Amino acid sequence: MGPSKRTLAIVALTTTLVSCSPQSLPATTPTTPANPPRIYTTTATQPLMVDLTLAYSERYSAPQFDIFSGNYQDMLNMLYQGDIAYFVTNHLPADSIWAAPIAQDGIVIITHSSVQVKNISVDDLRRIYQGSIHNWMSLGGADIPITVFSREAGSSTRAEFDTMVMGYRQTTANARVASSSMQMVNQVANQPGSIGYVSMGFVEERVQVMAVENILPNLDTVYEGIYPLRSTIFIVGLAEPEGIFRHFLGWVQSPDGQSIVGQRYVPIMMPN
């Protein structure tokens, strides 16, 4: 199936499920297996899936989902090997694959509290991650060396960052690697002069959020397409889901589910 057919699959499922209201969804969930259903997700989208599965289980008195999180590339390999049926990610594979959007996300640039620079251009951000800018003084801040944190190879958030910021340019070899979104937050919070990036679901008060091109990431700027570093969260698989997973996806794309999405991320369509 080529890229154009994949797009049609997204549109077709969205037309069927996004338009569903809570009243039009089945009153009871499909029969579930003896073991709890499993949801696989990258670390960037784990908070979203925790919120959604808890709300779904409470609404329909359904079994609680088991959630497994990990590296994007590892999840993709497991999908192709037949070890898992679906996973949730903020980076869509380039290959032909079935996918359905469930939320919007922003890649948020975070810094240590010692950093006085509050706004950055995409060009300067790229230069920092290339290793061309080494001190915050070069950007109008204090004389503090910049410590660059990057996600590991195979991370979905890194893949999105590379696409939107780096292009074909390499991240500096001096960058320190964070192997998860939470580790990124912890390392940036504890290292003076540091900079990193996370999905908006992981933003905490322990780190500062930078504006990009004078625009801060929030529900409105991402939803309206103003914030420069935007991405979409998808559930991906080799075929459309069936049974409880299809019911769950239909609920996630409904206004009821999208109201839960809006607690940490950005809905694909605003609930009324």
N, C-alpha and C positions, 0 to 999 in steps of 0.2 A: 504494500500500500504506500503510495507516494505522499509527499507533504500535503498536497491539495486535498487528498482523501482524508488525511488526519484532521485537517481543519474542518471538513464537513462533519466528521464524527463528533468533534467538540460542539459545533453549532447544533447538530441534531439532538444531542443529549441535553444541551442547555435549553433548547426550545421545549423539550419534553419536561425537564425537571425544574428549571429555574422558575417557570411560570406556575408551578404547583403551589397552592396555598396549603397551610397546615390542614385545612378541612378536607382538601382533596387527596391527601395522602391516606394510605390504609389505616384504619383505626387500630389495628394490631400488627405487630411485626411478623414477618415470616417465621416459620419454624427454624430454630437455631440448633446447631449441633450440640452434642453433650459438652464439649469443651468450649470455653469462651472464645468468641471470634477474635481474630488477631488483626491489628492494624500496624502496618510498617510505615515509618516516617523518617525523614532526615532529621538531624538535631535542630535545624532551623525552624521546622514546622511542628516540632513536638508539643510546645505549649498549646498550639491551636487544636491539635488532635486530643489532648487531655481535656480541654474545655468542651469540645464538641461531643466526644464520646460520653462524658459524664452527663451532659445535658440530655443527650439522646436516650441514655439508659434510664434516667429519671422520668422523662416524658412518657416513654413507652413501656416502662417496667421491664426493660430488656436486660439480658446479662451484661455485666460490665466487660468492656473490651480489654484485651491485653495489648499493650502498646510496646512496640519494639522500635528503638531509634538507632540510627547509625549513619555512616558515611554514604553520600549519594552514589558514588561509583560502586561501592559494595552492594548497595540495594539494587542498582541497575543490573549488575552481574547476576544477582540472585533471581531477579525477574526473568532474565533470559535463560537461566538454567532451570527454570520451573520450580524453584524452591519457594517462591512467593507469588501471589497472584496480582497484587497491587501495592503501590506505595505512594506516599504523599511527599511532594517536593516543591521548592520554589524555583527550580530550574527544569525546563522542559528539554528532554533529550532531542538531539538533532535527528535521530533515527525516526523512521516511520513507526508510530506507536499510538495506541489509543490513549486519549487524555480528556479530562473534563475539569474545567476551572471551578474552584470552590472559594477562593479568596484572593485579595490583592495584598501585596507586601511592599515594604520599602527597605532598601538596604541602607542602614543608618550608620553614619560615620561617628564614632565615639572617641573621646579623648580623656586623658587623665585630668583631674581637677586643677592641676598646675598650669595647664595650657590656657593662655589668654586669648588665643585666636578663636573666634566664634563662627567664622564663615570661611568657606573655601570654594574655589572654583574647581571644576572637574579637571582642568588642565594642571593646576597646582597639586591636586590630589594624585594625579597620575605621576607627576614629577617626584612627589614624596615616595611613592611606591616603586618607582624606578631607581630610587637612591640618588636623585639629582638634587634634592633639597634635604639638608641634614640638620638644620636648626630652625626653631620657630621664629627666631629673629628675622629670618629671610622673608617671613610673611607678616611682619609687623608685630610679632609677639616678643616675649622675653627671650633672653639668651639661654635657651634650654635645648639640649640636643634632642632630636626626634628619635624615638624608638618605634619602629614599625612592627606591627603585629599583622600577620596574615593567616588565613585559614589553610588547612592542609590540602594537598593535592587530592582531587576527587570530591571535595566539598561542593555542595550545590550553591552555597552562598558565595564561595570563591568563584565558581563558574559564572555566576551572575555579575559579580564585581569585575571580573576580567572582561566580560562582554561589554559592560557599560562604561568602564573606566580605562582599563588597560589596553583593550584591543589586542593587537598582536605583540605588545610589548611585555617583557618579562618583569616579574616582581623581583626587587633586589634580593640578592643572596644573603644580605644581612638581616632580612626580615625574620623575626621570631615567629614560630608556628604555634597556633592554638588549634587543638584537635577537636574542639566542640564550641558551640556558641557560648555556653556558660563559661568555659575556660577562657574564651576571648574576653568576656566581661571581667572576669576575675583578674586576668593579667593586665588589662588596661587600667583597671581601678587601682592596682598596686604599683604600677611603674610610672614614676614622674616623666612627663614629656611624651608619653606614648599616644599612639593613634591606632585604631582598629575599625572593624566594621561587623555589624550583626544584623540579623533580621529584626524588624521593629518589635516583634514579640518578646525580645530579650532586653529591651532598654530598661535600665535601672537608674536610681538616683545616685548610685556610686560613681557613675561616669557622666561626662558631659556629652551632649548631643550637638554636633556641628550643623549649621545651615550649609547647604550646597547651592551655590549660585544664588545666595541670599534667600533661600527657601528652606524652612524647617520641615522635616517629615512629620506628618500627622494624618489623621483620617481624611480631612478635607483636601489637603494638597496631593495626597496619593490618589484619592478617588477622582479628583478633577483632572488628574494627569499633569499637575504643575511640578511636583517634586521630580527632579531629574533621574533619581536612581530607584525606579519602580520595577516591580516584578509581579508575576501572577503565581499563585499557588495552585498546583494541579494534583489530582489523583491520577496516576498513570498505570497502565497495565497492557496486557497483550490482547484483551477483549473486554467488552462491556461487562460490568459486574452483574451478578444475579443474586436472588435471595435477599438476605439481610443486608448485604453490602449495597445492593441497588436501592433498597429502602432507605438505608442510612444516607447514601449520597443524595437521594431525592429530598430528604429532610434537610441536609446541609445546604442545598441550593434553594430551599424554600425561605420565605421571610422569617420564619421561626429560627431556622438554623443560621441565617445570615445575621440575625441580631446577636447571636453568640459569637460569630466571627468578629463583629465590630467591637468586642470587648478588648481585644489585643491587636487585631489586624484590621484590614479594610474590606468591607463586603464587595462582592462583584456587582451587586445592585443593592441600593439602600432600601431596607425594610420600610414599609409605610408606617 
